[in-house]
């Protein structure tokens, strides 16, 4: 049946305009028409069957796209050290058939929380046991009202590198890198995720976060293998030299990022080894800001994590500001599942972009919708409210171009023209209070 969302304020992210319009959605979940007030009345006079939802006073944005997320955890901070013996035992249990089932159910719950909160598409950049691939396929095959998932399976890291051994396939040469790309592609991933440098969460000493791990030759081999299969490569990088090596190797997106120099700026804009001829930046402020902006006695972080995290945050912040100043392609992702990053508050990432950058609210919403869709190569179907695109829509009671937090004032979410069911899930009141910075 045709659905009409009548007389809402539509956010046209392409033109960055707010216009009073009605949206007609066909039975296949596509946007069939976008009518003015007079045109919709004429259409209704000639329509035999249509369900009408009065949206007077409401605001309709394109569904949000989270360009960097994980689904394996809630985002509640885990401050206590886990005994390595228990960690190994837990991993062994999770690798069983029953364990895989549990992992997938956790991921499914978190994906649906994202959807309830307006994230209609997300790129999941690293999960356990290819359960992201399985979940993506289940959503498609069973035609569930669920977010569109783009998935990466296991990270590719060096031996004992970031995410290893539990969340990564380890390799220590260009050919081992190629082999691991082939493993992931055979499993059906959409993206390849590599770890060029160390990270904050598993660093054991000061300076390990951002330390070089993969070599330029290894990155180049991985990108070559992925690109010949028309698969893009996302690179976890948290240092300037790491960004340089990743871009020279041909990665398509830099995740997190760091301060740039002239050579790096040029490589972002003209990258002959990437699939598109340029590369994009996806900073993740929501995962890093608590390390820098909150006192460790509030977050419970140990000294190594606190100092590493603070250093990475300010370097990433500088890199983002340089990207804005040099017309470098960028997207928005929040690293959901990491400590302090829940699945119900993507709006916080947008607000942090506003806080540290030079863009206005409308430009940031465009980045989290149309720009992200282009970055993920899905802009023919998603990212804006246009005839022929999928009806992935977020309806709010207040204007998000005035205050980005209004993206949380949700009236309804539609995925492929279907209303998203709203159900109760756990929120972390103490964490939310801590993050209202």
C-alpha positions in Angstrom: 0.0 0.0 0.0 1.1 3.6 -0.7 2.2 5.6 2.3 2.0 9.4 2.4 3.9 11.4 5.0 2.0 14.7 4.7 3.1 18.3 5.3 6.4 17.8 7.0 9.4 20.0 7.0 11.8 18.1 4.7 15.6 18.4 5.1 17.0 18.6 1.6 20.6 17.8 2.4 21.8 18.3 -1.2 20.7 22.0 -1.3 20.8 22.4 2.5 17.3 23.8 2.5 14.2 23.2 4.7 11.0 22.9 2.6 7.4 22.0 3.4 6.6 18.9 1.5 4.7 15.6 1.5 6.5 12.3 0.7 4.8 9.5 -1.2 6.3 6.0 -0.6 5.4 3.2 -2.9 4.7 -0.5 -1.8 8.4 -1.4 -2.5 9.6 1.2 0.0 10.9 3.7 -2.6 10.2 7.4 -2.6 7.7 7.8 -5.5 7.0 11.5 -5.2 7.9 14.6 -3.2 4.9 17.0 -3.4 4.1 20.5 -2.4 0.9 21.2 -0.4 -1.2 21.9 -3.5 0.2 18.9 -5.4 -0.5 16.4 -2.6 -4.2 17.4 -2.4 -4.6 16.8 -6.1 -2.8 13.5 -5.7 -5.1 12.4 -2.9 -8.2 13.3 -4.9 -7.1 10.8 -7.5 -5.6 8.2 -5.2 -7.8 5.1 -4.5 -5.7 3.6 -1.8 -3.2 5.4 0.4 -2.3 5.5 4.1 -1.7 9.0 5.3 0.4 10.1 8.3 0.0 13.7 9.2 3.5 15.1 9.9 2.5 18.7 10.3 5.1 20.4 12.6 7.5 17.5 12.3 10.9 17.4 10.6 12.0 14.6 8.2 15.7 13.9 7.7 17.3 11.1 5.6 18.1 8.1 7.7 21.4 8.5 9.5 24.4 6.5 8.3 27.0 5.4 10.9 30.2 5.0 8.8 32.3 3.4 11.6 30.6 1.1 14.2 30.9 -2.3 15.8 28.1 -4.4 17.2 29.7 -6.8 19.6 29.3 -4.8 22.8 27.0 -2.3 24.5 29.4 0.6 24.8 29.4 0.5 28.6 32.9 1.0 29.8 34.8 -2.1 31.0 37.4 -0.7 33.4 38.6 -3.8 35.1 41.5 -5.9 33.7 40.4 -9.4 32.6 42.5 -12.3 33.6 44.2 -13.6 30.3 43.2 -17.2 31.2 39.6 -16.2 31.5 39.8 -14.2 28.3 41.1 -17.3 26.4 38.5 -19.5 27.9 35.7 -17.0 27.1 37.0 -16.7 23.5 37.0 -20.5 23.1 33.4 -20.7 24.4 32.3 -18.0 22.0 33.9 -19.8 19.1 31.5 -22.7 19.5 28.2 -23.0 17.7 26.3 -21.9 20.8 28.8 -19.1 21.4 28.4 -17.8 17.8 24.6 -17.8 18.3 25.1 -15.7 21.4 27.4 -13.3 19.6 25.0 -12.9 16.7 22.1 -12.2 19.1 24.1 -9.5 20.9 24.9 -7.9 17.5 21.3 -8.2 16.3 20.0 -6.4 19.5 22.6 -3.6 19.1 21.8 -3.2 15.4 18.1 -2.8 16.1 18.9 -0.2 18.9 20.9 1.8 16.3 17.9 1.6 13.9 15.4 2.7 16.6 17.5 5.8 17.0 17.6 6.8 13.4 20.7 5.0 12.1 19.2 3.2 9.1 22.6 2.1 7.6 25.9 1.3 9.3 29.3 0.0 8.3 30.5 -2.5 10.9 34.3 -2.5 10.9 35.3 -5.6 12.8 33.3 -8.4 14.5 33.8 -11.9 15.8 33.6 -15.1 13.8 31.9 -13.5 10.7 28.7 -13.2 12.6 28.3 -9.8 11.0 28.2 -11.5 7.6 25.6 -13.9 8.9 23.5 -11.1 10.4 23.6 -9.0 7.3 22.4 -12.0 5.2 19.7 -12.8 7.7 18.3 -9.3 7.5 18.3 -9.4 3.7 16.9 -13.0 3.3 14.2 -12.7 5.9 13.3 -9.2 4.8 13.4 -7.9 8.3 12.9 -4.3 9.2 16.5 -3.8 10.1 19.4 -1.5 9.2 21.4 -2.0 6.1 24.7 -3.5 7.1 28.1 -3.3 5.4 30.5 -5.6 7.1 34.2 -6.4 7.4 34.5 -9.6 9.4 37.9 -9.9 11.2 40.5 -7.1 11.2 43.8 -7.8 9.4 46.7 -7.1 11.8 50.3 -8.1 12.5 51.1 -10.8 15.0 50.0 -9.3 18.4 48.9 -6.2 16.6 45.8 -4.2 17.3 42.8 -6.5 17.9 44.9 -9.6 17.8 44.6 -12.4 18.4 40.9 -12.4 19.1 39.4 -9.9 16.7 42.0 -10.1 14.0 43.6 -12.4 11.4 47.4 -12.1 11.9 49.9 -11.8 9.1 53.5 -10.7 8.8 54.3 -10.3 5.1 52.6 -9.0 2.0 51.7 -12.5 1.0 50.1 -13.3 4.3 48.2 -10.1 4.0 46.9 -11.2 0.6 45.9 -14.6 2.0 43.9 -13.0 4.8 42.1 -10.7 2.4 41.2 -13.8 0.4 39.9 -15.5 3.6 37.6 -12.5 4.4 36.4 -12.1 0.8 35.5 -15.8 0.6 33.5 -15.4 3.8 31.5 -12.6 2.1 32.6 -9.3 3.6 31.8 -6.0 2.0 34.9 -4.2 3.3 38.4 -5.1 4.4 39.5 -3.5 7.7 43.3 -3.3 8.5 45.2 -2.1 11.5 48.2 -0.1 10.4 49.0 1.2 13.9 48.4 0.2 17.5 45.3 1.4 19.2 44.3 2.9 22.6 42.1 0.1 23.9 44.7 -2.7 24.0 47.9 -0.7 24.3 50.1 -2.0 27.2 52.6 0.9 27.3 52.8 4.6 26.6 53.2 5.4 22.9 51.9 2.0 21.7 48.7 3.6 20.4 49.7 5.0 17.0 52.9 2.9 16.8 53.6 1.5 13.3 52.6 -2.1 12.8 51.9 -2.9 9.2 54.5 -1.9 6.6 53.8 0.1 3.4 54.6 -3.1 1.4 52.0 -5.1 3.4 49.4 -2.4 3.1 50.0 -2.1 -0.7 49.6 -5.9 -1.1 46.4 -6.0 1.0 44.9 -3.1 -1.0 45.9 -4.6 -4.4 44.3 -7.9 -3.4 41.1 -6.3 -2.2 40.8 -3.8 -5.0 41.1 -6.5 -7.7 37.9 -7.9 -6.1 36.4 -4.4 -6.1 36.5 -4.3 -2.3 37.4 -1.2 -0.4 39.9 -1.0 2.4 39.4 0.8 5.7 42.5 1.5 7.8 42.7 1.9 11.6 45.4 4.6 11.9 46.3 6.8 14.9 49.6 8.5 14.0 50.9 10.8 11.2 53.4 8.2 9.9 50.7 5.6 10.0 48.4 7.8 7.9 51.2 8.3 5.4 51.9 4.6 5.1 48.2 3.7 4.8 47.6 6.3 2.0 50.8 5.3 0.1 49.5 1.7 0.3 46.2 2.7 -1.3 43.6 2.5 1.5 40.2 4.0 0.7 39.4 5.3 4.2 41.4 6.4 7.1 39.7 5.6 10.4 40.4 7.9 13.4 43.3 9.7 11.7 46.1 12.1 12.9 47.7 15.4 12.2 48.7 15.8 8.5 51.5 17.4 6.6 51.5 18.6 2.9 52.3 15.2 1.5 49.5 13.5 3.4 47.0 16.2 2.4 47.9 15.7 -1.3 47.7 11.8 -0.9 44.1 12.1 0.5 43.1 14.2 -2.5 45.0 12.3 -5.2 45.6 8.7 -4.3 46.4 6.6 -7.4 46.3 3.3 -5.6 42.8 3.8 -4.0 39.7 2.6 -5.8 38.3 6.1 -6.4 41.5 7.9 -7.0 41.2 9.7 -3.6 40.8 8.6 0.0 38.5 9.8 2.8 38.8 10.4 6.5 36.4 9.0 9.2 37.3 10.5 12.6 35.6 8.9 15.7 35.4 11.6 18.3 32.8 9.9 20.5 35.2 7.1 21.2 38.1 9.4 21.9 36.7 12.5 23.6 36.1 11.0 27.0 39.8 10.1 27.3 40.8 13.7 26.7 37.9 15.8 28.2 37.1 13.8 31.3 39.3 13.3 34.4 40.5 9.7 34.8 38.9 9.5 38.3 35.6 9.9 36.5 36.2 7.5 33.7 38.2 4.9 35.7 40.9 4.8 33.0 44.4 3.7 34.0 47.3 6.1 33.4 48.5 4.4 30.2 45.1 4.4 28.6 44.4 7.9 29.7 47.6 9.4 28.4 47.6 7.4 25.1 43.9 8.3 24.5 44.4 12.0 25.2 47.3 12.2 22.8 45.4 10.4 20.0 42.3 12.6 20.5 44.1 15.9 19.9 46.1 14.6 17.0 42.8 13.2 15.4 41.1 16.5 16.1 43.9 18.4 14.3 43.7 16.0 11.3 39.9 16.6 11.0 40.3 20.4 11.1 43.0 20.1 8.4 40.6 17.9 6.3 37.9 20.6 6.5 40.4 23.3 5.6 41.7 21.4 2.6 38.5 20.0 1.1 39.4 16.4 1.9 36.5 13.9 1.7 35.3 12.9 5.1 32.5 10.9 6.8 31.1 10.5 10.2 31.2 7.4 12.4 31.3 7.0 16.2 33.1 3.6 16.9 29.9 2.2 18.6 30.6 -0.7 21.0 33.8 0.9 22.2 33.9 2.2 25.9 31.7 5.2 26.3 30.0 4.7 22.9 26.5 3.2 23.1 24.1 2.4 20.2 21.5 4.9 21.1 23.3 8.2 20.9 24.8 8.7 17.4 23.7 12.4 17.7 26.6 12.9 20.2 29.1 12.2 17.4 27.5 14.9 15.3 27.5 17.3 18.1 31.2 16.7 18.7 31.9 17.5 15.0 30.1 20.8 15.5 32.1 21.5 18.7 35.5 21.0 17.1 35.0 21.9 13.5 33.8 24.9 11.3 30.7 23.3 9.8 27.1 24.3 10.6 24.4 21.8 11.8 23.0 21.3 8.3 26.4 20.6 6.8 27.1 18.0 9.6 23.7 16.3 9.0 24.6 16.2 5.3 27.9 14.5 6.2 26.1 11.9 8.3 23.7 11.1 5.4 24.6 11.9 1.8 28.4 12.2 2.3 28.5 8.9 4.2 26.4 7.3 1.5 28.9 8.4 -1.2 31.8 7.2 1.0 30.2 3.8 1.2 29.2 3.7 -2.5 25.5 3.5 -1.7 24.4 7.0 -2.6 22.2 5.8 -5.6 19.8 4.4 -3.1 20.5 6.1 0.2 21.6 9.4 1.8 19.0 11.9 0.7 15.2 12.4 0.2 14.9 12.1 -3.5 12.5 10.4 -5.9 13.7 6.8 -6.7 15.7 6.4 -3.5 14.8 4.1 -0.6 12.5 5.6 2.0 15.0 5.5 4.9 13.7 8.4 7.0 14.0 9.9 10.5 11.0 11.9 11.7 11.7 14.2 14.7 9.5 16.6 16.7 12.1 19.3 16.7 14.4 20.9 14.2 17.8 19.1 14.1 19.3 22.0 12.1 18.8 24.2 15.2 20.2 21.7 17.7 21.8 18.4 16.7 20.5 16.8 19.9 17.0 17.1 18.3 17.9 14.1 16.3 17.1 12.2 19.5 13.6 13.7 19.6 12.2 10.8 17.5 8.6 10.5 16.4 9.2 7.7 13.9 11.9 5.9 11.9 11.2 4.3 8.5 13.4 1.7 6.9 12.6 1.0 3.2 9.2 2.6 3.8 8.4 0.4 6.8 7.9 1.8 10.3 10.5 0.7 12.8 9.1 -0.9 15.9 10.1 0.9 19.2 10.8 -1.3 22.2 12.5 -0.7 25.5 16.2 -1.3 25.9 18.8 -0.6 28.6 20.2 2.9 28.8 23.1 3.8 31.1 22.0 6.9 33.1 25.3 7.4 34.8 27.2 7.1 31.6 24.9 9.5 29.8 25.3 12.1 32.6 29.1 11.7 32.3 29.0 12.3 28.6 26.9 15.4 28.7 30.0 17.5 28.4 
